[in-house]
Amino acid sequence: MMGVHEHEGQAMHTTSPLTSDDAVDIEVTLLGFGLSDDEANWTGPTGEVIYFNVVP
């Protein structure tokens, strides 16, 4: 998913069923905090990347 906005700060993202039992690498890039139509004034950890690995 790209460019997702969540006004309340919590969201759930799902994928199609995986075709393998292999581990999955996930990367989330924080774009900042602010209103979706006011990107110029977003604050917070912009550009920070969070990595994690999930084993189905």
DSSP file (Angstrom, degrees, kcal/mol; ACC not computed):
  #  RESIDUE AA STRUCTURE BP1 BP2  ACC     N-H-->O    O-->H-N    N-H-->O    O-->H-N    TCO  KAPPA ALPHA  PHI   PSI    X-CA   Y-CA   Z-CA
    1    1 A M              0   0    0      0, 0.0     2,-0.4     0, 0.0     3,-0.1   0.000 360.0 360.0 360.0 141.2    0.0    0.0    0.0
    2    2 A M        +     0   0    0      1,-0.2     0, 0.0     0, 0.0     0, 0.0  -0.964 360.0   7.7-126.5 143.5    1.2    3.4   -0.8
    3    3 A G  S    S+     0   0    0     -2,-0.4     2,-0.3     1,-0.2    -1,-0.2   0.832  76.1 173.0  64.0  36.5    0.1    6.8    0.5
    4    4 A V        -     0   0    0     -3,-0.1     2,-0.4     2,-0.0    -1,-0.2  -0.592  13.7-162.5 -81.0 136.7   -2.2    5.5    3.2
    5    5 A H        -     0   0    0     -2,-0.3     2,-0.4     0, 0.0    30,-0.0  -0.966   8.8-174.1-119.6 136.0   -3.7    8.1    5.6
    6    6 A E    >   -     0   0    0     -2,-0.4     3,-0.6     1,-0.1     5,-0.1  -0.940   8.2-165.8-131.7 111.0   -5.3    7.2    8.9
    7    7 A H  T 3  S+     0   0    0     -2,-0.4    -1,-0.1     1,-0.2    27,-0.0   0.821  89.2  45.8 -67.1 -34.3   -6.9   10.1   10.8
    8    8 A E  T 3  S-     0   0    0      2,-0.3    -1,-0.2     1,-0.0     3,-0.1   0.556 111.4-115.0 -88.5  -8.5   -7.3    8.3   14.2
    9    9 A G  S <  S+     0   0    0     -3,-0.6     2,-0.4     1,-0.2    -2,-0.1   0.498  85.9  90.5  90.0   3.5   -3.7    7.0   14.1
   10   10 A Q        +     0   0    0      2,-0.0     2,-0.3     0, 0.0    -2,-0.3  -0.998  45.8 160.5-133.1 137.8   -4.6    3.3   14.0
   11   11 A A        -     0   0    0     -2,-0.4     2,-0.4    -3,-0.1    -5,-0.1  -0.985  27.3-141.9-150.5 158.1   -5.1    1.2   10.9
   12   12 A M        -     0   0    0     -2,-0.3     2,-0.4     2,-0.0    -2,-0.0  -0.990  15.6-169.3-124.0 133.3   -5.1   -2.5    9.8
   13   13 A H        -     0   0    0     -2,-0.4     2,-0.3   -12,-0.0    -2,-0.0  -0.980   5.1-171.5-123.2 133.1   -3.7   -3.6    6.5
   14   14 A T        -     0   0    0     -2,-0.4     2,-0.3     0, 0.0    -2,-0.0  -0.832   6.4-152.0-120.8 160.5   -4.2   -7.1    5.1
   15   15 A T        -     0   0    0     -2,-0.3     3,-0.1     1,-0.1    -2,-0.0  -0.739  33.0 -87.1-120.1 170.8   -2.8   -8.9    2.1
   16   16 A S  S    S-     0   0    0     -2,-0.3    -1,-0.1     1,-0.2     0, 0.0  -0.373  70.2 -71.2 -66.4 159.4   -3.9  -11.6   -0.2
   17   17 A P        -     0   0    0      0, 0.0    -1,-0.2     0, 0.0     2,-0.1  -0.282  57.2-113.9 -55.2 137.9   -3.2  -15.1    1.1
   18   18 A L        -     0   0    0      1,-0.1     3,-0.0    -3,-0.1    -3,-0.0  -0.463  13.0-149.0 -74.7 146.6    0.5  -15.9    1.0
   19   19 A T  S    S+     0   0    0     -2,-0.1     2,-0.3     3,-0.0    -1,-0.1   0.360  78.0  45.0 -95.7   4.5    1.6  -18.6   -1.4
   20   20 A S        -     0   0    0      2,-0.1    -2,-0.1     1,-0.0     0, 0.0  -0.953  69.4-134.6-144.0 159.1    4.5  -19.7    0.8
   21   21 A D        +     0   0    0     -2,-0.3     3,-0.1    34,-0.1    -1,-0.0   0.304  69.9 121.0 -93.8   6.9    5.4  -20.4    4.4
   22   22 A D  S    S-     0   0    0      1,-0.1    -2,-0.1    33,-0.1    32,-0.0  -0.292  74.8 -90.9 -68.7 155.4    8.6  -18.3    4.0
   23   23 A A        -     0   0    0     32,-0.2     2,-0.5    33,-0.1    32,-0.2  -0.274  38.5-137.9 -62.9 153.0    9.2  -15.3    6.3
   24   24 A V  E     -A   54   0A   0     30,-3.2    30,-2.8    -3,-0.1     2,-0.4  -0.969   4.3-143.9-119.7 128.0    8.0  -11.9    5.0
   25   25 A D  E     -A   53   0A   0     -2,-0.5     2,-0.4    28,-0.2    28,-0.2  -0.784  19.0-166.2 -89.3 131.8   10.0   -8.7    5.3
   26   26 A I  E     -A   52   0A   0     26,-3.2    26,-2.3    -2,-0.4     2,-0.4  -0.967   6.8-169.9-122.7 136.4    7.8   -5.6    5.9
   27   27 A E  E     -A   51   0A   0     -2,-0.4     2,-0.5    24,-0.2    24,-0.2  -0.993   0.9-172.3-128.0 125.7    9.0   -2.0    5.6
   28   28 A V  E     -A   50   0A   0     22,-2.9    22,-3.2    -2,-0.4     2,-0.6  -0.978   7.3-159.2-119.0 126.3    6.9    1.0    6.7
   29   29 A T  E     -A   49   0A   0     -2,-0.5     2,-0.4    20,-0.2    20,-0.2  -0.926  15.6-137.4-106.4 121.8    8.0    4.5    6.0
   30   30 A L        -     0   0    0     18,-3.2    17,-3.0    -2,-0.6    18,-0.4  -0.639  16.2-172.0 -78.6 127.4    6.5    7.2    8.2
   31   31 A L        -     0   0    0     -2,-0.4     2,-0.2     1,-0.4    15,-0.2   0.595  46.9 -98.0 -95.7 -13.5    5.4   10.2    6.2
   32   32 A G        -     0   0    0     13,-0.3     2,-0.4    16,-0.1    -1,-0.4  -0.638  37.8 -72.2 122.9 179.0    4.6   12.5    9.1
   33   33 A F  B    S+B   43   0B   0     10,-3.2    10,-2.5    -2,-0.2     2,-0.3  -0.948  73.7  79.6-117.1 132.9    1.7   13.7   11.2
   34   34 A G  S    S-     0   0    0     -2,-0.4     2,-0.1     8,-0.2     8,-0.1  -0.921  79.1 -41.0 158.9 179.9   -1.0   16.0    9.9
   35   35 A L    >   -     0   0    0     -2,-0.3     3,-2.1     3,-0.2     6,-0.2  -0.447  49.7-124.6 -72.8 142.9   -4.1   16.4    7.8
   36   36 A S  T 3  S+     0   0    0      1,-0.3     3,-0.4    -2,-0.1    -1,-0.1   0.758 111.2  47.4 -61.6 -25.8   -4.1   14.5    4.5
   37   37 A D  T 3  S+     0   0    0      1,-0.2    -1,-0.3     2,-0.1     3,-0.1   0.251 107.5  58.2 -99.0  13.4   -4.8   17.7    2.5
   38   38 A D    X   +     0   0    0     -3,-2.1     3,-2.1     1,-0.1    -3,-0.2  -0.280  56.3 149.9-135.9  48.7   -2.1   19.8    4.2
   39   39 A E  G >   +     0   0    0     -3,-0.4     3,-1.6     1,-0.3    -1,-0.1   0.772  65.5  69.2 -56.9 -30.2    1.1   17.8    3.6
   40   40 A A  G 3  S+     0   0    0      1,-0.3    -1,-0.3    -3,-0.1    -2,-0.0   0.741 103.4  44.7 -62.5 -22.1    3.3   21.0    3.7
   41   41 A N  G <  S+     0   0    0     -3,-2.1    -1,-0.3    -6,-0.2    -2,-0.2   0.187  80.7 133.1-108.6  15.6    2.6   21.3    7.4
   42   42 A W    <   -     0   0    0     -3,-1.6    -8,-0.2    -4,-0.1     2,-0.2  -0.373  33.9-172.1 -65.8 146.2    3.2   17.7    8.5
   43   43 A T  B     +B   33   0B   0    -10,-2.5   -10,-3.2     2,-0.1    -1,-0.0  -0.672  34.0  54.2-126.8-178.2    5.4   17.2   11.5
   44   44 A G  S    S-     0   0    0     -2,-0.2     2,-2.1   -12,-0.2    -2,-0.0  -0.458 102.5  -8.7  92.0-161.4    7.0   14.3   13.4
   45   45 A P  S >  S-     0   0    0      0, 0.0     3,-0.9     0, 0.0     2,-0.3  -0.456  72.0-177.4 -77.6  75.6    9.3   11.5   12.2
   46   46 A T  T 3   +     0   0    0     -2,-2.1   -15,-0.2     1,-0.2     3,-0.1  -0.578  67.9   8.7 -77.5 133.8    9.1   12.1    8.4
   47   47 A G  T 3  S+     0   0    0    -17,-3.0    -1,-0.2    -2,-0.3     2,-0.2   0.374  88.2 142.8  82.1  -4.8   11.0    9.6    6.3
   48   48 A E    <   -     0   0    0     -3,-0.9   -18,-3.2   -18,-0.4     2,-0.4  -0.490  40.0-145.8 -70.5 138.1   11.8    7.3    9.3
   49   49 A V  E     -A   29   0A   0    -20,-0.2     2,-0.5    -2,-0.2   -20,-0.2  -0.891  10.8-162.5-112.9 135.6   11.6    3.6    8.2
   50   50 A I  E     -A   28   0A   0    -22,-3.2   -22,-2.9    -2,-0.4     2,-0.4  -0.968  10.5-167.5-115.0 128.3   10.5    0.7   10.4
   51   51 A Y  E     +A   27   0A   0     -2,-0.5     2,-0.3   -24,-0.2   -24,-0.2  -0.910  13.3 160.7-113.9 140.8   11.5   -2.8    9.4
   52   52 A F  E     -A   26   0A   0    -26,-2.3   -26,-3.2    -2,-0.4     2,-0.4  -0.984  27.7-134.9-153.4 163.8   10.1   -6.1   10.7
   53   53 A N  E     -A   25   0A   0     -2,-0.3     2,-0.4   -28,-0.2   -28,-0.2  -0.962  14.7-162.4-123.7 132.9    9.9   -9.7    9.7
   54   54 A V  E     -A   24   0A   0    -30,-2.8   -30,-3.2    -2,-0.4    -2,-0.0  -0.949   6.0-156.8-118.4 134.2    6.8  -11.9   10.0
   55   55 A V              0   0    0     -2,-0.4   -32,-0.2   -32,-0.2   -33,-0.1  -0.941 360.0 360.0-109.4 114.8    6.8  -15.7    9.9
   56   56 A P              0   0    0      0, 0.0    -1,-0.1     0, 0.0   -34,-0.1   0.520 360.0 360.0 -62.2 360.0    3.4  -17.0    8.8
